[in-house]
Amino acid sequence: MIFVKGHIPWNKNKKRPPFSKEWKRNMSISHKGQKAWNKDIKMSEEFKQKLRKPKSEEHKRNLSISHKGRSVWITGLTKETDERVKNLSNSLTGIKRSEQTRKNISKSKKGKKNPNFGKPRSEETKQKIRDSNKGKHYHSEKSKKNLREKALLRMRNKKGPFKDTKPELKMKEILNFLNIPFEHQFRLDNYLYDFHILNTNILIEVDGDYFHGNPKKFSKLNKMQLEMKERDLKHNKIAKVNNFVLLRFWQDDILNNEKIVVNKLEEFINGS
């Protein structure tokens, strides 16, 4: 039958019954391997310009009505959007994803698959992130312990990749230059130390100026730096209890005052 203007479609005002699971499965199987009708078809510049052109208020209103309850991005649905987001948030609260699901999500967002790949953040965005994170404490003592145990397990199993910091690489150069045998990432009572001088009871820690709060550069320490100071005291205590001598070197001295580091190392190595 040829459609003529004015004819009433046979299915007008008739509610479509829901598709059964079997019907959906059969449709999926029948379409597998078929090429999409618009694959490799590029949009014309004229069509692109139409898409870029801002929509009229009437068009937005009609679009809002036709999509009501189905989408959260439509302009003019602020109230419905807020309610929908809240309901969605409440429905997902307490649901734990499996380890495999987490891995799949992580894999799907890595590299070029990430929508932000190759898009550096502006200074304004960075500052907003800094402001929003001020005063927040993300890890409890239990969480910190779990993170430390996982890090130790990765070290023990040599699962990485692990990247040395610039001060650590420089310290390796200094130790090799002085012909001092050492072990990198030495474990003692579930705590990691940067270096252990072999055949001695000497440990070495490389302290970053910012994270550990170098007094030459920071007169007032922030919350994170104060927490790091407490952690350093624990490291000092563990080393002392196990009859180890712990030497600490600041990042600034290692990178810019190598002579200070060399003299201190020679003094302790020759005296041990």
C-alpha positions in Angstrom: 0.0 0.0 0.0 1.3 3.4 -0.9 1.2 5.9 1.9 -0.9 9.0 1.0 -1.1 12.1 3.1 -4.0 12.0 5.4 -4.0 8.2 6.0 -4.0 7.1 9.6 -1.2 4.5 10.3 -2.5 1.1 11.5 -0.5 1.3 14.8 -1.4 4.9 15.7 -2.3 5.2 19.4 -1.6 1.4 19.9 0.8 0.6 22.7 3.6 -1.6 21.6 4.0 -4.7 23.8 7.4 -5.1 25.4 10.0 -7.1 23.5 10.6 -10.5 25.1 14.2 -11.6 26.0 14.1 -14.3 23.4 13.1 -11.8 20.7 15.9 -9.5 21.7 18.4 -12.3 21.7 17.3 -13.4 18.2 17.5 -9.9 16.9 21.0 -9.6 18.3 22.1 -12.8 16.7 20.6 -11.9 13.3 22.4 -8.6 13.2 25.8 -9.8 14.2 28.5 -9.1 11.7 26.3 -6.7 9.7 27.8 -3.4 8.8 26.0 -0.3 10.1 24.2 1.7 7.4 26.1 4.9 8.3 29.6 3.3 8.8 32.3 5.2 6.9 29.8 7.8 5.8 31.2 11.3 6.6 28.9 14.2 7.5 28.8 17.0 5.0 29.9 20.4 6.1 26.4 21.7 5.7 25.0 19.1 8.1 27.8 19.8 10.6 26.9 23.5 10.6 23.3 22.7 11.2 24.3 20.6 14.3 26.5 23.4 15.5 23.8 26.0 15.1 22.1 26.8 18.5 18.6 25.4 18.8 15.7 27.7 19.2 13.8 28.0 22.5 10.8 26.2 20.9 13.0 23.3 19.7 14.5 23.0 23.2 11.1 23.0 24.8 9.8 20.3 22.4 12.9 18.3 23.0 12.4 18.6 26.7 8.9 17.3 26.5 9.7 14.4 24.2 12.6 13.3 26.4 11.1 14.0 29.8 12.1 11.3 32.3 14.6 9.7 30.0 17.6 12.0 30.0 19.4 14.3 32.5 21.1 16.6 30.1 18.2 18.2 28.4 17.9 22.0 28.9 15.0 23.0 31.1 14.7 19.8 33.2 16.7 21.1 36.2 14.2 19.9 38.8 13.7 16.5 37.2 17.4 16.3 36.6 18.2 16.9 40.3 15.7 14.3 41.4 16.9 11.8 38.9 20.5 12.2 40.0 19.6 11.8 43.6 17.6 8.7 43.0 20.4 7.3 40.9 22.9 8.1 43.6 20.7 6.4 46.3 20.1 3.3 44.2 23.9 2.8 43.7 24.9 3.5 47.4 26.3 0.5 49.1 26.8 -1.5 45.9 30.3 -3.0 45.6 31.8 -3.8 42.2 33.7 -7.0 41.8 37.5 -6.9 41.3 37.0 -8.0 37.7 34.5 -5.2 37.0 36.9 -2.7 38.5 39.7 -3.9 36.3 37.5 -3.8 33.2 36.4 -0.2 34.0 40.0 0.8 34.6 41.2 -0.8 31.3 38.4 0.8 29.3 39.5 4.3 30.5 43.2 4.0 30.0 45.3 5.9 27.4 43.5 7.2 24.4 40.2 5.7 25.5 40.0 8.2 28.3 37.9 11.2 27.2 40.5 13.6 28.8 43.5 12.1 27.0 45.7 14.8 25.6 43.7 17.5 27.2 45.8 19.3 29.9 43.9 20.9 32.7 43.8 24.7 32.8 45.3 26.5 35.8 41.8 27.6 36.8 40.7 23.9 36.9 43.8 22.9 38.9 43.2 25.6 41.4 39.5 24.5 41.9 40.7 20.9 42.5 43.2 22.2 45.1 40.6 24.3 46.8 38.1 21.4 47.0 40.7 19.1 48.5 41.9 21.4 51.2 41.4 20.0 54.7 40.2 16.6 53.4 41.7 13.5 54.9 41.2 10.5 52.5 42.9 7.7 54.4 42.2 6.3 57.8 44.8 4.5 59.9 43.4 1.2 58.8 43.4 2.3 55.1 47.0 3.5 55.4 48.0 0.1 56.9 46.3 -1.7 54.0 48.0 0.5 51.4 51.4 -0.1 53.1 50.9 -3.8 53.1 49.9 -3.9 49.5 53.0 -1.8 48.5 55.2 -4.2 50.4 53.6 -7.2 48.7 54.2 -5.6 45.3 57.8 -5.0 46.2 58.3 -8.5 47.5 56.8 -10.0 44.3 58.6 -7.4 42.2 55.4 -6.3 40.5 55.5 -2.7 39.2 56.2 -0.7 37.4 58.1 1.3 40.0 59.7 4.7 39.2 62.5 6.1 41.2 62.4 9.8 42.1 65.2 12.1 40.9 66.8 12.3 44.4 66.8 8.5 44.6 68.4 8.1 41.2 71.1 10.7 42.3 71.6 8.8 45.5 72.2 5.6 43.5 74.8 7.5 41.5 76.6 8.7 44.6 76.7 5.3 46.2 78.0 3.7 43.0 80.6 6.4 42.7 81.8 5.7 46.2 81.7 1.9 45.5 79.3 1.3 48.3 77.2 -1.8 47.9 73.5 -1.2 48.7 70.0 -2.7 48.6 67.2 -0.5 47.3 63.8 -0.6 49.0 64.8 -2.4 52.2 62.0 -3.9 54.3 62.1 -3.9 58.1 59.1 -4.8 60.2 56.6 -4.0 57.4 58.2 -0.6 56.8 60.2 0.3 53.7 63.5 2.2 53.7 65.0 3.7 50.6 68.5 2.2 50.9 70.4 -0.4 53.1 74.2 -0.4 53.0 75.1 -4.1 52.6 77.2 -5.7 55.4 76.4 -2.8 57.7 73.6 -1.6 60.0 73.1 1.6 58.1 69.9 2.7 56.4 69.3 5.7 54.2 66.1 7.7 53.7 65.8 10.3 50.9 63.4 13.0 52.1 61.6 15.2 49.5 61.7 18.9 50.4 58.0 19.4 50.0 56.5 16.2 51.3 58.8 16.0 54.4 58.8 19.7 55.0 62.4 20.8 54.6 62.9 23.6 57.4 65.1 25.5 55.0 62.1 26.0 52.6 59.1 25.7 54.9 58.7 27.6 58.1 55.1 26.5 58.6 54.1 22.9 57.8 50.7 21.9 56.4 48.6 19.0 57.6 50.1 16.5 55.1 53.6 17.5 56.1 52.9 17.1 59.8 51.5 13.6 59.1 54.7 12.8 57.2 56.7 14.0 60.1 54.9 11.5 62.4 55.5 8.8 59.8 59.2 9.6 59.8 59.4 9.4 63.6 57.9 5.8 63.3 60.6 4.9 60.8 63.3 6.3 63.1 61.9 4.3 66.0 61.7 1.0 64.1 65.3 1.4 62.9 66.5 2.2 66.4 64.7 -0.8 68.0 66.3 -3.1 65.4 69.8 -1.6 66.0 70.0 0.2 62.7 71.5 3.7 62.1 69.2 5.8 60.0 70.7 8.5 57.9 68.4 11.1 56.4 69.3 13.3 53.4 67.2 16.2 52.0 66.4 16.4 48.4 68.0 19.8 48.1 71.3 18.5 49.5 71.4 15.4 47.2 70.7 17.4 44.0 72.5 20.7 44.8 75.0 20.0 47.6 76.5 16.6 46.7 79.6 17.2 48.8 77.6 17.3 52.0 76.1 13.9 51.2 79.4 12.3 50.2 81.2 13.6 53.4 78.5 12.3 55.7 78.4 8.9 53.9 82.1 8.5 54.1 82.2 9.4 57.7 79.6 6.8 58.7 80.8 4.0 56.3 84.4 4.3 57.4 83.4 4.5 61.1 81.2 1.4 61.0 
